[in-house]
């Protein structure tokens, strides 16, 4: 129906009440929200119920309207108010007011809603306020309404994060604007002081996991919008309870999180300047903060506890717990400060050595050998104060020390430690990953429809392919049933418009649109056949393959031409067992079905060509007597797979390292493969060498990157070459690409320079999580026997020398990999990486830390062989970390050489 007058059926048509309902419905259809309260309030429960039925139908109707946005907006605004007044139940009213389609009108028309619900009981109003406040997005947009409900009900203030965010925005001068000085009156503290809800909501704001943006603004102390100053002022005036604020700030800091989210409670705590007595009651919490909070907050807690320790207010047990917690941290500044504190306490209280020295000895296993040495010296200074049992415990922990400190430990603990036999070094690598099979697709239409819209399906290649194949299979068997189920489960209005799919396939939405027949068939066919143009970047080329498969399926789904997907992976990672693929082709032959071109092409790219099953599958495929079977047999046995080489352009005119230029300097050359160029669909032909070997800039976001590894699971060198432009950006802190390293390491096919560079970029990534992914990839490649450590090291060498990879980041990655037991593997990489930075004209900043990791690896695995440039560096002398660690590394290598000669003799 249109927006014209609608009839109202009611008993006694023409009666006053019926006319009232009709006028109300007409006002809503006209979008006259301001008229609703006056028309609604005279109506009784029965009339409101009758009107509500019309409003629900109208709400559903306008959702389907297109090209009438302004008219829809007015009606939805009026519906927002009228529906709230017609629901007798509080739960239903809250659901109506929280509707997503009514979102724009929440903050604007709260006053109108208060008018239509004003006749409800205080209990009803309070419950409605609580329900709205409990939904974060609703609470932020409904602040005025919720506050009005609370004030009218006289009940407790709702303590919810969404409500507090809206309150902070409203009470802060300027709200979301940056105020000029002349606009700062009244100040924040004046506004807070005048608000009766402040005592409750301010304490809640201090406790929030993610506080309102207004309280974290970097306003200076004394600013009219500086929340910490205002909070402390109100505590001093007694407006807000001091104990509640102290408890809230300490508790929030104890829960941890990002420094940005902790800054508000931290600044409030510092400005409150708690007394020693107030801190004594919170010692356990302060220890927890020192253990787990971000470094600045942990340092503050450590300083507070150090003050209590010096004046005797901190028990020995608490200090020992603090010491164990802080020495476990990675920040050297905190660790060193704790060692100083322990030494200071032991000087005045030698009797505490039994409790404190075992905590200090936990540092013997620290990754930094310099800190190990400091801990050993501290233990040595106070060892005489401990009893025999503690001495034996400390001697046992000395086994964790680096070999560089072994002689000092022997001198400290005596001949018993010196006589211990050392276990011969044995390299420890992770188990070789075993590919896990993909579970079968959903067995029923009901289960399929539950899988399709599930959260994360589009982002998980395994779940995506499983759902994709299940959709095709069920649509082939029961198109009508699947179509009916999809219409019930999805809102399909957007799919009818070509602009929805202009730049993106939207994953399985494209296939579903084809199934429902709501996309133009000619347009779908054109999308499924496109892909011959030169892609803007290699990422786009990878995405085009997946999109082509989706549009091909959209054109064929539900017909006899696509009974199931040939390209559905049989194991996680995207690979297909060759015997299974041959059997799938047999099923197609028996059904008289020709494979869809893109589906078959993707299946060939995914099929495993290594292992004994490849030959068997080739024989079975050839025996089918079909073109597709012959093609698979040739692919498995004789045809060369895609291949790629990479190189970098020289920039001799500008020797300044520009990290973000790395991807632009990268040249990827896809090798010529005639069979791919001539026989594969257009979207695949770039894999046959049709792209010109020039740098391809890519600074745009490409959808579908989660699926790139599953496009080429059997050709990881090509995959690595394609994603290198993005991987190059991780060295500058970008967090978008290193997740592909797992697929590269666990994939199949040749390993060349592209894989080596991919691992090198990951090991030098700016983000710690990305470096962990690279470490995992390095170790998996080593465990599988696929790691070319020398190649990875050489790539790292020039990257470090030119400044693209920072030595401290590489040191962190190398140390993380080494402590798993792979000291030999890590040294093999570093041995090839060190010559380039050692030969640099100027010392590379941070190289000393990398040399320390290298020395630790050599001391533990007993390697030999001195990298070029190390002897010359040692000959220069000096006392810097670089010089010290260079001498240590050279000594360890010469010791390894001597051992090798002795064993040989």
Steps between C-alpha positions, in 0.01 A plus 500: 500500500610859452510782749137595455213461742445154643170371625459397864271215589357521851173438675259786463671647197453875502512511874724750669757240602518351152548846356777557757684189387460596136636849561796356690585256219464776242736725699757223515469433126545870442818498711356750751679385814420820691126430469523147639492571878184711480324239283624199697454602862115503494488140372443207732675163506272338241535786255879505543513127433300547181726785387813298580400232249496766228836639614667158483368443149605848393848451644543182293358671192733801498807279531432386143457846353772621266562850367284658772763554768368833629145369528621182677703704745200707605280195547765316701537801727128503570497122543773530763280718718163336432621142546653585838165631624300204373697216658354407840793275591832654596706233323316555171529876534876471556536278194308749288709794620819304434413409141788558258276643231379763746854594605514857361213617717611387845690803619278744311159396625554381855283783626207387286536144631491628858168665421340180373624275786443754775194317627688182589595408857838596648598132502418470128699811416800386708504158337483656153793726588699200620428295188598782267813579701610136488541515120816705428411651162144571607611659827739739328231627262218495756671693779236775522216248506666274756586791725144626478365155589733477800406844627127434461521160667716618790698176481874429501727633227575227241870413511575383149792582272278635224312732733823626658648570156198711409509673840868587460431645158212711630671627814834588337514863385469505125400136477679378189636842405840641587427811708667835471602647839214751498250213466619311806238624749350330687796271554487123518532495878208742531282285277593184689440666836151607392401156368346272768599192299873581515587303819382177338598553139848641563599191697361281223699695238817426696419128484414467129709273277491769230421838656316777313719690256436824688674376816809394303546824308854630531388818675757663727448525873307816568305471176122542542460154349769308691310212656769375743532848655121535524467156659764570764344838574162339565663238723660779701163672536332179614266490202645162400613245758882474520506131595272408211722690257817338636346155479374564147833633368714227653257228392493632143878519478522146635277369219750635246448595138632762261683798647248728328216336691688512831613860481188648666503284816880520514504881488223520759695269732819702461322831561324362807846424646384223736665480839722213607214363710268503199759316293572244773148368471545449127845339484380179333328700226811715446712188459257375236517835319880492503487151354256546212421866426655696212852616574429858623222384733707205621789738568272719711387202708860388536602844629218500755593153625868592508417788732306266728787250494758761598298625796433144616131489411537225240537146631783281375247259347331784309837629379596151384171472310557842346854404401390181328228689315717790382800288403269305271431815297693589185566867581864527604438826683249337736718193548807705582305720741375189681850360535613830649208493744572142610867582550409802707262300720751217548767744606283612790330165569733205418249262655270550202748325269339158540175634355634751248796331333295210352281765339808675363634168370196469274681755288766238422280383214438849360554550129742788566834359611606838643207486744594142581843627598359775723276252676791262553709778652217598736460139611875474550512808725241357739548126459670468839177607674293202380477151647617181327164408350459841334860484377427165333185644345695791356768265366229300324360813336851587379454238229277753325789745457653562161829316442664843511437511877578140574853562624379771738230263628759226555714741701195600705343160569812280496620174354164326523366723224822466299482120511151486351499335162350712227246336273618507135315761299201377301298721268130515590250578224120485508316196367430515129140622461265234370230646271159454658214381280211734432173388653219411257256775409170532686280193459164681515360822361430618855862450603619666180293811561639521851854487359455755222440818704709389800749754627849461355410268211621745234826559689586132548601326175421153639150591619441705186586218261298253707194726489556574129510132407203419726293773336575368152427137596167572671387740227568225244281254693226734623517846349150593613563399861832685520349807335218508751738459794734773372215748457399440859855535635631801304395854425540503123390849400852629426579204273248618243707807420801455270693773684513273806731263312679759285835486681461199729351153481400518867604138534217250477243776456581494127423127483183542703384781271549268205310223677203726571499635146499860620814604311490560126618175331692682227679713753589192711634321192714800411647515850583128494687532169697815570859513622706537184607856577839569653438523876605808693697283741570138576256515790221596267599213274468251785165643603376488140545122498272456802247749363490323164424171673217662694339659194538180302317317776237777508427433135482120534372429852184296526542356152631168383821670387641532852428199726786582739831689503806328356717761677367439851813440716545163667739631763542824690726741319319447171667188363317223315594134510571398137317166534191682627511742210523210252197340665308828478570513127374142475172604662470790256560264205242250621246780538579635153609837640785712363707676770451872539819667368590713806411220741727255317782755471493570873494126571816453291675779689406336830575135424808353664766403248742347754486158660420152372129573447569742215609223261210276595250784458648589160443143380143498624430839344643399162288182502181710521524578132387859544667827417495601867656170604773533239564853617540392863734216402720735298498758780613244758773339292643727233381859500707754688310681779495879534834651599627844595826684565553821695760773493539857621566814301811692597459850640857619478384859453357497853670289762266609779297196607129561448322198638165569339671509159603137536189365331543744210857380446389139484474341154309173467546304179244223444658231282360414157264201515328445163238257629373755754500788250320297234267262684407661833216755538586867459526573874778240534717588202727740686641187666626400155723804465274762342597772750786733419781469756481848651439621855128500572401756757233392742389741766131422490296257702402185312212285620551128527860491619411227750459264203826572319695213656229252404518610134856369462557243777716282272720785369624689804787675319250668267271578790789654694598709199142629469469609863853640535394860423275491805743300712760768430284747693510303825856618561355847544241392754203416277288214632336344201708234333708270719209258550576365151831363624332198655345403168832551324691287750244219501436510126657294226724567206832666437675718756702785354585863557137608541450267797835607647403867470156435646655343809762776521240777488297322768800456731563875475135605538412795717214319674588235760215269395617509140851409613359200688327384181830528316679301771239226468545498122879481533482205738238315294712538186802372693306204640380406150854527361393787272690787666786655306654667806783654300257661254282643779812629675638669190170681443497614861859616470441760233167602653673572831797669334284746305279571803179338383500238776589621849752276678309506828188358331701229329671427832162454665390256229828311509496475878140375498585231247821401676350444844272233357817292459585598143833669579675335207233604252500858621879519487496369142275795409701757696832373371387593149337825614790656696766564233301778326431716808849426639646642179297823520698827492339610827400269787139391458303622798370211710730242342646419842169347609498277193857393569397409855235260367752358254753445779241326714415266210866417440571442870215251519534314169879510475514637148820603325592719208556876535288729279694758304538835670482369856876478558547855369224630729657336805839644406361853532442445872263701715257448788168547323248219483598449136867453588426288807266264319732480199781379727264254663383362165852470363614320814208256483568427132869439562412274790267308268777471243741367764242245616443385143873453448530305825209271413642448152842415638 
